[in-house]
Amino acid sequence: MRFWAATLLNPGIKGGSDLDKGRDCTVFRRKDGRWINKSNGDDGVLTVHDTKKEAMNAAREMLNNHGGGRLTVKGWDGRIKFKDTIKAS
């Protein structure tokens, strides 16, 4: 899985600490075709991926490790395709 940490893309984010609060995540497609895993309520991108599956797996893992939360996945058209509640481990 190839991804780049948000701290490299946006130095204002401090090591994923936003997820420590159990915030929700959204996976969506960027204009260049790459897939984004983003914390809701935050302007920073958490991770960038080549496929939607990779982005979804990264979001699930992060939510699982940081208190749980809601995962929202959007399709190519930007519409919500499904939502899932991720419990903390």
C-alpha positions, 0 to 999 in steps of 0.5 A, a space after each residue: 500500500 502506497 500512501 503519504 502521511 498527512 504531516 508531509 502534505 500539511 505540516 499543520 497536522 500533528 501526527 494524526 492527533 485529530 483521530 485521537 478524539 474518535 473523529 469520523 473519516 471520509 474517503 473520496 476521489 480527488 480530481 487527479 484520480 487518487 483517493 483521499 482519506 480525510 478526517 471530517 471537520 479538519 482541512 488536512 488530508 490524512 492519507 493519499 492512495 492509488 485506489 479506493 480500497 487502499 484508502 478505505 483500509 487505511 481509514 478503517 485501520 486509523 479509526 480502529 486504532 484511535 477510538 472508533 468512529 464513522 467511515 463515509 465512502 463516496 464514489 467517483 461521482 462524489 455521492 455517498 455510497 455507504 457508511 460504516 461504524 468502526 469500533 475501537 479495538 
